[in-house]
Amino acid sequence: MKKGKIPFLIVVSIFVVVIIGGFIAKSLMGEKPRVVVVLRTLDHEYWETIKAGVEKGFRDFGIDGEVITSPDGTKEGQIKLLEKVYKEKNPDVLIVAPEDLPDLIPTLERFSKEIPLILISANLDLKNKVSYVGTDNVDLGEKAGVFLASQLQPGDKVAIIGGDAAHTVFNDRISGAKVKLENAGIDVVVEERVLLDDAKTVNKTMTKVLRDYPDLKGVIATHDTMALNVINAIEEQGLNMPVTGADGTTDLIELIEADTIPGTVAQNPYDMGYLSVETALKVIKGESVEKFIDAGVDIIIKGNAEERLDFLNGILK
């Protein structure tokens, strides 16, 4: 038994020595550790906030870092970009916010055998990833369900308006929300999956929901872009009801400040970015890291909305 384990232990020991030795050698030569962060896009406040956290991490931890995105934001574009990073950038650690789709798994599995890989924002079932830094999306859904239920009465009817059913992130949020709503006696009368979250598509969907359920009392949306379009559709019908999103973006927080909605749940994208870089440095130093690093979920209400808004406006200047 012991003899069979020796080769494996030797391999592990050599791997750790190589990592630590490489870090020491770079330090002696005055070189900074190299980390590349691949985000889906920067065409949204959520991703800009992650980037701000990443760049703060680069500064605080002395990292030679770079944030890049695919030009079109598609899974095909991301795969091409990852191939380019793999061939040209030569990072010590690669941090990726993947499209929440299984298509990316073969590419990322191949890279993760040679470059330490940290996932951020969305998790994928990869055997060799070092860690996932982000949100527990079932927990987010549960918090959204509890918060919405606190605004209502048992027997009230609500709708869940979600993104593409192919995305695990959205499915996890919905499953968590449904459990807590049902436990509180709230009736989830409809669950709509909207493939496009543009205003026109969501407005059409929400108008039908309100027509079919005129006594609807609230809505959970799986992300803030969807939530904002839902709120606009409700207002166009001359109605007012609580709507929760998921990202804590400034547009939704401003609606809390204006008393349009009572509150929302919010991911912490800035913390995701910062913690991912901190985790990368630990990996480069050969330190052990947790497989899941939870960036947390906050409840934003009138009492803390201004503070959150000031913080976001400060980092997004």
Backbone bond lengths (Angstrom), bond angles and torsions (degrees), N, CA, C in turn:
res aa  C-N    CA-C-N  psi(-1)  N-CA   C-N-CA  omega(-1)  CA-C   N-CA-C  phi
1 M - - - 1.467 - - 1.530 110.79 -
2 K 1.342 116.09 -48.81 1.461 119.33 -176.98 1.521 111.37 -66.03
3 K 1.374 115.81 -39.86 1.452 118.63 -179.30 1.514 111.34 -62.80
4 G 1.330 117.29 -35.37 1.463 121.15 -179.67 1.510 112.83 -66.48
5 K 1.329 118.20 -25.43 1.458 121.75 -176.73 1.531 112.96 -87.86
6 I 1.330 117.84 -18.90 1.456 120.44 -172.91 1.523 113.35 -60.67
7 P 1.338 119.21 -46.99 1.477 117.77 179.87 1.512 113.47 -58.22
8 F 1.333 117.49 -40.55 1.464 120.85 179.90 1.524 110.80 -63.08
9 L 1.346 115.95 -44.11 1.462 119.69 -179.43 1.526 111.17 -64.92
10 I 1.329 115.88 -36.74 1.464 119.36 178.63 1.512 110.74 -64.42
11 V 1.343 115.58 -43.67 1.465 120.29 179.74 1.517 110.82 -61.04
12 V 1.348 116.01 -45.92 1.456 120.44 179.17 1.520 110.69 -60.78
13 S 1.335 116.49 -44.23 1.466 120.46 -178.68 1.520 111.16 -62.46
14 I 1.342 115.89 -42.44 1.462 119.97 179.29 1.513 110.45 -63.10
15 F 1.351 116.65 -41.99 1.468 121.25 -179.06 1.532 110.33 -61.07
16 V 1.336 116.72 -44.67 1.465 120.90 179.69 1.523 110.64 -64.98
17 V 1.338 116.78 -42.46 1.463 120.74 179.51 1.518 110.77 -62.14
18 V 1.342 116.25 -41.38 1.465 120.36 179.65 1.521 110.81 -62.14
19 I 1.344 116.48 -44.85 1.467 120.53 179.88 1.522 111.07 -62.15
20 I 1.335 115.82 -50.05 1.465 119.58 -178.26 1.530 110.21 -65.92
21 G 1.346 115.92 -40.79 1.453 119.90 179.65 1.513 111.85 -62.23
22 G 1.331 115.77 -39.66 1.465 120.46 178.47 1.510 111.41 -64.11
23 F 1.334 116.36 -39.80 1.464 120.83 179.60 1.530 110.62 -66.05
24 I 1.344 115.88 -43.12 1.466 120.11 179.87 1.530 109.96 -64.42
25 A 1.353 115.77 -42.95 1.468 119.55 -179.47 1.518 110.91 -61.52
26 K 1.312 116.98 -43.14 1.464 120.15 178.84 1.522 110.56 -63.34
27 S 1.341 116.24 -40.78 1.461 120.01 -179.73 1.521 110.83 -62.20
28 L 1.357 116.46 -42.49 1.451 120.61 -179.06 1.521 111.64 -65.95
29 M 1.334 116.04 -32.32 1.459 119.88 -179.94 1.530 111.96 -86.53
30 G 1.328 116.78 0.40 1.460 120.56 179.10 1.514 113.74 77.46
31 E 1.320 116.74 12.87 1.464 120.26 179.27 1.530 110.05 -86.04
32 K 1.314 115.04 143.13 1.462 120.15 175.80 1.526 110.06 -88.28
33 P 1.329 117.51 149.34 1.460 119.75 173.86 1.533 110.10 -59.86
34 R 1.323 116.43 145.35 1.460 122.23 -175.80 1.527 109.63 -107.00
35 V 1.346 116.02 120.63 1.477 121.69 179.40 1.526 108.52 -129.37
36 V 1.321 116.11 129.72 1.459 121.86 175.33 1.527 108.69 -111.88
37 V 1.327 115.39 132.08 1.464 121.78 179.37 1.527 108.56 -114.08
38 V 1.320 116.62 122.20 1.466 122.18 179.68 1.525 108.70 -106.91
39 L 1.320 116.39 111.09 1.459 121.82 177.09 1.530 109.77 -101.55
40 R 1.330 116.31 161.23 1.471 119.12 -178.42 1.521 111.50 -68.59
41 T 1.321 116.12 -41.72 1.458 122.18 -176.47 1.519 108.06 -163.85
42 L 1.312 116.71 168.71 1.468 120.85 169.01 1.517 109.65 -120.51
43 D 1.311 116.37 13.54 1.453 122.12 -176.50 1.530 111.60 -89.08
44 H 1.327 116.59 40.49 1.463 121.19 179.10 1.526 108.01 -167.12
45 E 1.305 115.70 144.86 1.468 120.82 -177.51 1.526 112.31 -57.65
46 Y 1.323 117.11 -37.70 1.469 121.26 179.97 1.525 110.58 -55.13
47 W 1.331 117.19 -47.30 1.462 121.22 -177.91 1.517 111.50 -73.85
48 E 1.318 117.59 -34.15 1.463 120.59 175.35 1.534 110.47 -62.13
49 T 1.335 116.16 -36.34 1.462 120.81 179.92 1.525 110.78 -69.56
50 I 1.331 117.01 -41.09 1.466 120.05 174.45 1.527 109.78 -59.24
51 K 1.331 116.51 -45.66 1.471 121.08 -179.67 1.528 110.99 -59.29
52 A 1.330 117.22 -40.98 1.465 120.64 178.95 1.531 110.62 -61.71
53 G 1.334 117.07 -41.66 1.465 120.38 177.42 1.511 112.46 -66.17
54 V 1.333 116.67 -40.15 1.462 121.79 177.18 1.525 110.30 -60.54
55 E 1.318 117.21 -48.04 1.463 120.82 -176.29 1.529 112.09 -67.31
56 K 1.343 116.33 -32.83 1.473 118.98 173.70 1.524 109.70 -64.73
57 G 1.331 116.62 -38.99 1.457 120.98 176.42 1.519 112.13 -63.37
58 F 1.327 117.06 -42.30 1.463 120.46 176.72 1.531 110.54 -55.87
59 R 1.334 116.11 -45.90 1.472 120.48 -178.09 1.529 111.43 -67.25
60 D 1.328 115.73 -46.93 1.468 119.64 -174.89 1.526 112.74 -67.31
61 F 1.336 116.87 -34.24 1.471 120.13 -173.11 1.529 113.44 -105.23
62 G 1.338 116.87 8.63 1.462 119.51 176.26 1.510 113.59 64.50
63 I 1.323 116.68 44.29 1.462 122.16 -176.80 1.526 110.49 -100.39
64 D 1.328 116.32 136.39 1.455 121.55 167.72 1.533 105.96 -83.69
65 G 1.317 116.13 93.84 1.460 120.44 -171.20 1.509 113.95 -119.14
66 E 1.325 114.27 160.42 1.461 121.25 179.20 1.519 108.74 -146.31
67 V 1.330 115.78 136.17 1.463 121.81 174.97 1.521 108.01 -109.87
68 I 1.328 116.73 125.37 1.458 120.64 -179.48 1.525 109.98 -133.39
69 T 1.320 115.60 155.97 1.464 121.29 177.87 1.521 109.50 -137.54
70 S 1.329 116.35 157.46 1.457 120.18 175.35 1.526 108.62 -75.63
71 P 1.323 118.41 144.97 1.469 121.00 -175.85 1.520 113.88 -60.27
72 D 1.348 116.98 -35.78 1.467 119.13 -174.24 1.525 113.88 -103.69
73 G 1.343 118.28 -9.01 1.456 121.10 177.80 1.514 115.20 73.36
74 T 1.338 118.48 9.01 1.461 121.79 -179.51 1.528 110.46 -90.14
75 K 1.334 115.49 166.50 1.463 118.42 177.95 1.527 110.80 -66.03
76 E 1.347 116.92 -35.32 1.460 120.32 176.96 1.529 110.84 -63.83
77 G 1.343 115.11 -42.58 1.461 119.97 177.88 1.512 111.77 -64.06
78 Q 1.326 116.35 -37.79 1.457 119.46 -179.98 1.526 111.08 -69.09
79 I 1.321 117.15 -38.69 1.468 120.24 177.95 1.524 110.64 -62.44
80 K 1.331 117.23 -44.01 1.467 121.06 177.65 1.529 111.23 -61.21
81 L 1.330 115.28 -41.84 1.460 119.56 -179.83 1.522 111.04 -65.45
82 L 1.318 117.42 -41.80 1.460 121.36 179.09 1.523 110.86 -62.96
83 E 1.325 116.99 -39.33 1.469 120.63 177.26 1.535 109.78 -61.00
84 K 1.325 116.53 -41.24 1.462 120.95 179.93 1.529 110.69 -66.22
85 V 1.329 116.55 -43.63 1.466 120.72 178.22 1.523 110.02 -59.23
86 Y 1.317 115.10 -44.75 1.470 121.17 -178.13 1.535 111.12 -59.93
87 K 1.320 116.85 -39.85 1.462 121.27 -175.78 1.526 112.93 -82.87
88 E 1.348 117.74 -34.53 1.458 120.62 -167.29 1.531 115.54 -112.24
89 K 1.316 118.11 -31.09 1.468 120.20 -169.43 1.526 114.02 -87.40
90 N 1.338 116.13 -31.68 1.466 121.25 177.71 1.537 113.34 51.65
91 P 1.336 118.60 55.75 1.470 119.72 -178.85 1.522 112.35 -77.74
92 D 1.333 116.05 155.56 1.467 120.50 171.25 1.515 110.49 -73.07
93 V 1.326 116.14 -33.75 1.463 122.55 175.70 1.525 107.94 -141.24
94 L 1.330 115.31 141.10 1.466 121.43 176.79 1.530 108.34 -112.31
95 I 1.343 116.40 125.72 1.458 122.34 176.53 1.529 107.43 -110.05
96 V 1.320 117.37 126.66 1.463 120.94 -174.82 1.526 110.44 -130.20
97 A 1.341 115.07 132.07 1.470 121.21 167.69 1.527 106.15 -98.69
98 P 1.325 117.70 94.61 1.462 119.38 -170.69 1.526 112.53 -80.31
99 E 1.319 115.25 154.13 1.456 118.85 164.23 1.520 106.84 -58.63
100 D 1.327 116.69 137.14 1.470 121.14 -176.56 1.531 109.35 -78.98
101 L 1.329 115.22 62.83 1.457 121.26 -177.02 1.529 108.97 -142.33
102 P 1.332 118.30 145.22 1.470 120.83 -177.43 1.523 113.77 -67.86
103 D 1.337 118.43 -14.87 1.465 121.49 -177.52 1.522 112.56 -58.36
104 L 1.339 116.35 -29.07 1.461 120.74 -176.25 1.525 113.38 -81.09
105 I 1.320 116.78 -15.54 1.465 120.14 -171.64 1.536 112.80 -58.77
106 P 1.346 120.51 -48.24 1.476 118.75 -178.83 1.531 113.31 -58.12
107 T 1.340 116.60 -42.11 1.465 120.14 179.47 1.524 111.14 -63.61
108 L 1.320 116.51 -47.08 1.467 120.23 -177.95 1.522 111.84 -68.84
109 E 1.333 117.50 -35.76 1.467 120.38 177.30 1.530 110.22 -61.41
110 R 1.325 116.11 -41.08 1.467 120.36 -179.58 1.531 110.55 -63.75
111 F 1.334 116.73 -45.19 1.464 119.96 -179.50 1.530 111.60 -66.32
112 S 1.335 115.59 -39.51 1.468 119.79 -172.96 1.524 112.72 -68.09
113 K 1.317 117.49 -12.38 1.467 120.33 175.89 1.531 111.33 -76.39
114 E 1.339 116.66 -19.67 1.464 120.85 -176.67 1.526 113.71 -119.57
115 I 1.336 116.90 -26.74 1.465 121.30 -179.65 1.521 108.48 -123.91
116 P 1.343 118.67 128.22 1.470 119.11 175.73 1.525 110.07 -55.67
117 L 1.335 116.52 128.22 1.462 122.37 -173.11 1.524 110.65 -117.97
118 I 1.330 115.69 126.44 1.466 122.38 174.16 1.523 107.60 -115.78
119 L 1.325 116.77 129.79 1.460 121.26 175.13 1.520 109.30 -94.74
120 I 1.329 115.30 146.09 1.459 121.26 -179.78 1.519 109.04 -135.82
121 S 1.318 116.76 143.48 1.475 124.99 175.32 1.523 113.86 77.71
122 A 1.337 118.02 -46.74 1.468 121.02 177.43 1.519 108.46 -132.98
123 N 1.315 115.83 137.26 1.466 120.96 -177.96 1.521 110.35 -98.58
124 L 1.309 116.27 145.40 1.458 122.34 173.36 1.518 108.27 -129.04
125 D 1.315 116.40 154.57 1.463 121.79 -177.74 1.527 109.61 -82.00
126 L 1.327 115.00 81.71 1.462 121.86 179.89 1.522 109.68 -109.58
127 K 1.315 116.62 132.49 1.456 120.62 -177.00 1.528 111.79 -67.64
128 N 1.322 116.72 -36.50 1.458 119.72 -169.85 1.529 115.10 -104.15
129 K 1.328 117.99 5.25 1.465 117.16 179.69 1.525 109.82 -65.58
130 V 1.322 115.14 146.26 1.457 120.39 -179.28 1.526 110.35 -76.85
131 S 1.349 116.13 -43.98 1.458 119.65 -175.89 1.526 109.98 -162.73
132 Y 1.317 115.40 160.40 1.464 122.59 168.73 1.518 107.41 -117.52
133 V 1.327 116.72 124.87 1.465 122.58 177.55 1.522 107.28 -111.72
134 G 1.322 116.66 117.24 1.456 117.75 -177.90 1.510 113.18 170.25
135 T 1.316 115.01 -146.67 1.454 122.67 -173.10 1.519 110.98 -103.43
136 D 1.314 116.12 140.46 1.462 121.58 165.58 1.531 105.64 -80.95
137 N 1.321 116.83 100.82 1.456 119.94 -169.38 1.527 113.87 -74.27
138 V 1.313 117.99 -23.46 1.466 119.32 171.31 1.527 108.94 -66.39
139 D 1.332 115.88 -43.56 1.468 120.82 177.54 1.524 110.68 -61.05
140 L 1.336 117.08 -41.68 1.460 120.03 177.65 1.524 110.56 -59.55
141 G 1.326 116.46 -46.08 1.461 120.02 178.51 1.514 112.55 -61.36
142 E 1.321 115.77 -40.69 1.470 119.65 178.69 1.526 111.01 -62.15
143 K 1.321 116.44 -44.45 1.463 119.96 179.33 1.538 110.96 -63.99
144 A 1.333 116.22 -38.08 1.461 119.60 177.53 1.520 110.66 -64.53
145 G 1.335 116.65 -41.11 1.456 120.77 178.58 1.514 112.54 -63.96
146 V 1.331 115.82 -44.22 1.469 120.19 179.34 1.527 110.30 -64.43
147 F 1.338 116.40 -42.75 1.464 119.52 -177.61 1.525 111.24 -65.40
148 L 1.337 117.01 -46.14 1.463 119.33 179.62 1.529 110.47 -63.61
149 A 1.320 116.62 -42.02 1.467 120.09 179.75 1.523 111.35 -60.70
150 S 1.337 117.23 -31.90 1.470 120.52 -179.42 1.529 111.98 -67.69
151 Q 1.345 117.08 -17.46 1.465 121.05 178.96 1.535 112.35 -92.09
152 L 1.343 115.93 -5.99 1.463 120.72 -170.57 1.521 111.85 -123.50
153 Q 1.336 114.63 -175.18 1.459 122.62 178.73 1.535 109.19 -120.27
154 P 1.342 117.81 149.30 1.462 119.37 175.71 1.534 110.83 -52.89
155 G 1.324 115.12 136.04 1.462 120.26 -178.23 1.518 113.16 96.89
156 D 1.335 117.81 -15.73 1.462 120.41 177.44 1.525 110.53 -65.37
157 K 1.319 115.33 152.62 1.458 121.60 -177.96 1.532 110.75 -103.71
158 V 1.333 114.99 137.79 1.466 119.94 177.62 1.523 109.83 -134.75
159 A 1.318 114.74 162.93 1.461 121.79 175.83 1.521 109.48 -120.20
160 I 1.326 115.46 150.50 1.460 121.55 171.43 1.528 106.87 -115.65
161 I 1.326 115.43 121.98 1.456 121.43 179.97 1.527 106.95 -111.95
162 G 1.330 115.56 112.10 1.455 119.48 -171.73 1.503 114.02 -119.66
163 G 1.341 114.44 166.83 1.450 120.87 175.77 1.516 110.99 -81.99
164 D 1.308 115.87 -170.80 1.457 125.09 -175.73 1.535 111.71 -47.58
165 A 1.331 116.13 129.85 1.464 121.61 -178.56 1.524 112.85 -67.21
166 A 1.335 117.65 -12.08 1.464 120.55 178.12 1.524 111.87 -76.84
167 H 1.330 117.30 -11.78 1.463 121.16 -175.47 1.533 110.78 -93.43
168 T 1.325 115.91 120.18 1.463 121.45 179.73 1.523 111.63 -60.99
169 V 1.337 116.63 -38.08 1.472 121.13 -179.60 1.527 110.33 -55.04
170 F 1.317 117.57 -50.36 1.464 121.27 -178.88 1.526 111.19 -66.61
171 N 1.321 116.65 -40.13 1.462 119.91 179.47 1.523 111.38 -62.08
172 D 1.328 116.55 -41.61 1.467 120.51 179.54 1.532 111.07 -64.32
173 R 1.334 116.11 -41.74 1.465 119.23 179.76 1.528 110.90 -63.73
174 I 1.308 115.79 -41.87 1.467 119.81 -178.98 1.528 110.93 -67.03
175 S 1.320 117.02 -43.65 1.470 119.31 -178.89 1.522 110.95 -63.14
176 G 1.336 117.31 -40.63 1.461 120.11 177.93 1.511 112.22 -65.40
177 A 1.332 117.14 -41.84 1.467 121.15 -179.38 1.527 111.23 -65.01
178 K 1.322 116.91 -43.26 1.466 120.32 -177.05 1.520 111.91 -62.01
179 V 1.325 116.47 -40.80 1.465 119.78 179.96 1.519 111.01 -59.95
180 K 1.327 116.85 -48.59 1.464 120.51 -176.64 1.530 112.11 -70.56
181 L 1.328 117.35 -37.19 1.467 120.11 177.25 1.524 110.71 -64.21
182 E 1.306 116.03 -46.03 1.463 119.68 -179.28 1.525 111.33 -66.42
183 N 1.338 116.76 -36.91 1.467 119.79 176.96 1.523 111.77 -62.91
184 A 1.342 116.22 -29.08 1.468 121.04 -179.97 1.528 112.20 -88.38
185 G 1.331 116.68 2.73 1.460 120.05 179.27 1.513 113.98 81.26
186 I 1.323 116.90 15.52 1.464 121.36 178.04 1.532 108.76 -87.49
187 D 1.311 116.78 137.23 1.463 122.31 -175.69 1.536 110.26 -94.19
188 V 1.335 116.34 109.81 1.470 120.73 175.06 1.524 107.29 -81.98
189 V 1.327 115.51 98.34 1.473 119.48 -171.47 1.521 113.27 -86.61
190 V 1.327 116.65 -19.44 1.461 118.35 -179.75 1.526 110.09 -153.87
191 E 1.331 114.69 142.67 1.466 121.89 175.46 1.526 107.06 -129.60
192 E 1.307 115.93 107.66 1.468 121.38 -178.14 1.521 109.80 -104.94
193 R 1.331 115.92 132.03 1.461 120.77 175.34 1.522 108.57 -107.12
194 V 1.320 115.77 112.57 1.460 122.29 -175.40 1.528 108.54 -102.01
195 L 1.320 117.27 117.50 1.458 120.80 -176.86 1.523 112.07 -70.31
196 L 1.319 116.52 -34.31 1.460 121.19 176.93 1.522 108.82 -113.97
197 D 1.346 116.72 132.74 1.467 118.09 -178.44 1.524 111.57 -103.80
198 D 1.335 116.89 27.53 1.459 119.36 174.34 1.526 109.50 -73.02
199 A 1.323 115.77 159.90 1.470 121.09 -173.26 1.518 112.50 -57.62
200 K 1.326 117.69 -42.56 1.457 121.29 -175.90 1.528 111.57 -64.28
201 T 1.316 116.28 -45.49 1.469 120.51 -178.62 1.524 111.28 -66.23
202 V 1.334 116.53 -46.12 1.463 120.13 -179.16 1.529 110.45 -66.43
203 N 1.323 117.21 -39.49 1.467 120.85 178.88 1.521 110.52 -59.54
204 K 1.316 116.59 -44.42 1.466 120.79 179.08 1.525 111.05 -62.23
205 T 1.326 115.80 -44.15 1.469 120.58 179.44 1.518 110.99 -63.73
206 M 1.329 116.10 -47.32 1.460 120.19 -175.85 1.526 111.59 -69.48
207 T 1.309 117.58 -35.01 1.473 120.75 177.49 1.532 110.14 -61.75
208 K 1.321 116.48 -41.74 1.471 120.50 177.48 1.528 111.28 -64.70
209 V 1.338 116.75 -42.38 1.468 120.24 179.18 1.524 110.67 -60.95
210 L 1.331 117.01 -44.13 1.468 120.70 -179.46 1.525 111.77 -68.08
211 R 1.315 116.15 -32.10 1.465 119.04 176.95 1.535 110.72 -70.49
212 D 1.334 116.10 -40.92 1.467 120.36 -179.18 1.529 112.16 -73.74
213 Y 1.333 116.40 -29.23 1.471 120.92 -177.48 1.527 109.08 -131.43
214 P 1.320 117.14 76.52 1.470 120.77 -177.21 1.521 113.69 -64.88
215 D 1.336 117.18 -15.98 1.462 120.73 178.76 1.532 112.14 -100.00
216 L 1.327 116.24 21.18 1.464 120.92 177.86 1.535 109.74 -61.35
217 K 1.348 115.86 141.14 1.468 119.99 -175.24 1.530 114.24 -116.87
218 G 1.310 118.61 -10.41 1.459 119.04 -178.71 1.517 111.76 -175.41
219 V 1.348 115.17 165.98 1.475 121.25 -177.61 1.517 109.93 -141.29
220 I 1.321 115.41 140.18 1.463 121.43 167.22 1.518 107.50 -110.98
221 A 1.330 116.52 128.04 1.463 122.53 175.34 1.522 108.58 -111.03
222 T 1.326 116.41 146.14 1.463 119.20 -173.06 1.521 114.00 -77.60
223 H 1.333 118.21 -13.18 1.459 120.99 175.99 1.521 108.60 -158.53
224 D 1.323 115.78 167.76 1.468 120.27 -168.78 1.520 114.29 -70.58
225 T 1.326 118.07 -35.83 1.461 119.00 177.09 1.519 110.32 -59.28
226 M 1.317 115.17 -42.90 1.467 120.45 176.52 1.526 110.38 -64.33
227 A 1.316 117.08 -44.29 1.467 120.97 -178.17 1.524 111.73 -60.67
228 L 1.327 116.60 -43.04 1.471 120.05 -179.71 1.526 111.70 -63.56
229 N 1.323 116.46 -40.71 1.460 119.85 178.06 1.527 111.87 -68.95
230 V 1.327 116.53 -34.68 1.469 120.68 175.43 1.526 110.40 -63.73
231 I 1.329 116.56 -45.78 1.473 120.84 179.91 1.522 110.52 -60.41
232 N 1.330 117.07 -43.27 1.462 120.24 178.76 1.523 111.72 -62.11
233 A 1.331 116.88 -40.33 1.463 120.95 179.17 1.524 111.08 -65.39
234 I 1.333 116.68 -39.98 1.466 121.07 178.52 1.528 110.43 -64.60
235 E 1.327 115.88 -43.38 1.472 119.85 179.70 1.526 111.56 -64.22
236 E 1.330 116.88 -35.67 1.465 120.28 178.56 1.525 111.83 -63.49
237 Q 1.328 116.16 -25.29 1.466 120.78 177.34 1.527 111.91 -88.52
238 G 1.342 116.17 4.72 1.460 120.72 179.82 1.512 113.70 72.95
239 L 1.335 116.62 25.18 1.465 121.08 -176.65 1.521 110.52 -113.93
240 N 1.312 115.66 167.63 1.458 122.39 177.52 1.521 108.34 -145.54
241 M 1.323 117.06 126.34 1.465 120.95 178.14 1.519 109.08 -157.90
242 P 1.327 118.11 158.06 1.470 120.38 179.88 1.527 111.90 -67.61
243 V 1.323 114.81 136.26 1.471 122.41 176.04 1.524 107.49 -132.61
244 T 1.310 117.22 128.03 1.466 119.94 176.95 1.512 110.31 -108.14
245 G 1.341 115.84 140.67 1.452 122.23 173.42 1.515 109.47 -106.76
246 A 1.341 116.24 -147.70 1.464 118.09 -175.76 1.520 114.60 -144.93
247 D 1.323 118.13 -13.86 1.460 119.73 -167.87 1.526 115.08 -108.65
248 G 1.316 118.15 -14.78 1.458 120.19 179.55 1.512 113.72 65.31
249 T 1.332 117.63 37.14 1.467 120.87 179.34 1.529 110.48 -76.10
250 T 1.325 115.27 161.73 1.466 119.71 -173.36 1.528 112.48 -61.61
251 D 1.334 117.45 -36.73 1.467 119.59 -179.16 1.526 111.48 -60.23
252 L 1.322 116.36 -41.65 1.463 119.59 -179.00 1.532 110.50 -73.46
253 I 1.320 117.14 -37.47 1.464 119.93 179.46 1.532 110.51 -65.93
254 E 1.318 116.35 -36.47 1.470 119.68 177.10 1.531 111.28 -62.40
255 L 1.328 117.22 -32.17 1.466 120.67 176.88 1.532 111.18 -70.41
256 I 1.326 116.32 -29.16 1.469 119.92 174.39 1.529 109.19 -68.98
257 E 1.315 116.05 -45.04 1.461 120.92 178.66 1.528 111.52 -61.14
258 A 1.340 115.69 -31.92 1.470 120.33 -179.40 1.533 112.58 -87.34
259 D 1.345 116.95 3.94 1.469 122.54 -179.30 1.526 113.13 64.30
260 T 1.328 117.45 22.58 1.464 120.71 175.36 1.520 110.52 -74.54
261 I 1.337 116.70 -39.39 1.464 122.54 174.06 1.528 107.74 -130.82
262 P 1.345 117.55 153.94 1.472 119.17 -176.96 1.520 114.06 -76.43
263 G 1.330 117.27 -23.03 1.452 119.48 -178.05 1.507 111.41 168.94
264 T 1.331 115.49 -176.15 1.461 120.70 179.44 1.513 108.74 -158.56
265 V 1.315 116.40 167.48 1.464 120.31 169.60 1.524 107.54 -96.38
266 A 1.330 115.80 155.82 1.461 118.88 -173.34 1.520 111.59 -146.08
267 Q 1.324 115.37 130.43 1.452 120.98 167.70 1.527 108.74 -68.88
268 N 1.331 114.59 174.06 1.468 120.42 177.79 1.532 109.61 -123.43
269 P 1.328 117.34 74.66 1.467 119.88 -176.03 1.521 114.10 -62.70
270 Y 1.334 117.87 -33.70 1.467 120.02 177.83 1.531 109.78 -61.23
271 D 1.335 116.17 -45.54 1.464 120.46 179.18 1.525 110.55 -64.68
272 M 1.329 117.95 -37.25 1.471 120.37 176.62 1.521 110.39 -55.80
273 G 1.329 115.52 -49.41 1.455 119.54 -178.65 1.513 112.23 -61.25
274 Y 1.322 116.42 -46.94 1.470 121.05 -177.45 1.530 111.01 -65.15
275 L 1.326 116.16 -46.86 1.466 120.35 -177.65 1.523 111.89 -66.06
276 S 1.333 117.20 -31.55 1.465 119.27 179.44 1.531 110.83 -65.92
277 V 1.327 116.71 -38.47 1.467 120.12 178.37 1.528 110.38 -70.89
278 E 1.326 116.49 -40.97 1.469 120.00 176.62 1.529 110.02 -59.54
279 T 1.317 116.66 -41.36 1.466 121.47 178.82 1.519 110.53 -65.74
280 A 1.326 116.96 -40.41 1.464 120.87 178.84 1.526 111.20 -59.09
281 L 1.322 116.80 -42.96 1.465 120.10 179.86 1.531 111.07 -63.66
282 K 1.326 116.49 -39.52 1.470 119.76 177.28 1.522 110.44 -61.60
283 V 1.329 116.25 -41.04 1.468 120.53 179.09 1.518 110.40 -63.33
284 I 1.323 116.74 -43.54 1.464 121.23 179.84 1.528 110.88 -62.03
285 K 1.336 116.26 -35.56 1.467 120.75 179.01 1.526 112.85 -78.62
286 G 1.336 116.42 -5.59 1.456 119.70 -179.70 1.512 114.00 84.42
287 E 1.332 116.99 13.44 1.461 120.77 178.29 1.520 110.78 -82.58
288 S 1.328 115.93 152.73 1.463 120.23 178.01 1.529 109.41 -77.79
289 V 1.326 116.36 146.78 1.460 121.77 178.30 1.518 109.42 -132.48
290 E 1.325 115.92 157.10 1.456 120.54 178.26 1.529 110.26 -71.88
291 K 1.318 116.03 148.71 1.465 121.05 178.17 1.533 111.53 -69.06
292 F 1.330 116.69 -30.12 1.463 120.87 176.73 1.516 108.92 -130.02
293 I 1.322 116.31 120.84 1.459 121.84 177.13 1.516 107.00 -112.24
294 D 1.320 115.58 110.85 1.462 122.88 -171.71 1.530 110.60 -83.40
295 A 1.341 115.75 118.88 1.462 120.00 177.89 1.519 112.14 -82.11
296 G 1.330 117.62 -6.59 1.452 121.15 173.06 1.516 114.82 85.97
297 V 1.322 114.66 164.64 1.469 123.47 177.54 1.519 107.80 -133.07
298 D 1.322 116.31 131.56 1.461 121.31 -179.72 1.528 110.71 -110.84
299 I 1.319 115.60 154.67 1.460 121.81 170.37 1.526 106.81 -101.87
300 I 1.324 116.26 122.73 1.462 120.99 -179.66 1.525 108.82 -105.37
301 I 1.327 115.31 122.02 1.464 121.63 177.90 1.530 108.32 -131.68
302 K 1.318 116.34 -178.82 1.465 120.20 -176.42 1.537 111.78 -56.12
303 G 1.321 117.14 -33.94 1.460 120.50 -175.96 1.517 114.88 -68.25
304 N 1.340 118.39 -28.25 1.469 119.77 -178.69 1.527 113.08 -121.43
305 A 1.334 116.50 4.19 1.467 120.51 -176.89 1.525 112.12 -64.11
306 E 1.325 117.44 -41.52 1.466 120.30 -176.62 1.525 111.12 -64.07
307 E 1.322 116.14 -41.70 1.462 120.30 179.55 1.528 110.67 -62.56
308 R 1.327 115.98 -44.01 1.462 120.74 179.00 1.531 110.65 -64.21
309 L 1.305 115.77 -41.61 1.465 120.97 -179.28 1.528 110.62 -64.05
310 D 1.322 117.00 -43.32 1.463 120.83 178.63 1.523 111.18 -61.35
311 F 1.337 115.68 -41.29 1.471 120.03 179.28 1.527 110.84 -62.48
312 L 1.329 116.53 -48.77 1.456 120.13 -178.46 1.527 112.09 -64.58
313 N 1.309 116.58 -42.73 1.462 119.50 178.62 1.528 111.46 -63.07
314 G 1.340 115.98 -31.90 1.459 120.25 179.10 1.510 113.25 -68.77
315 I 1.346 117.40 -40.61 1.466 119.90 -176.84 1.525 112.75 -85.78
316 L 1.344 116.72 -16.43 1.465 119.77 -177.14 1.518 112.92 -99.55
317 K 1.320 118.03 9.05 1.468 121.80 179.52 1.532 110.30 -61.55
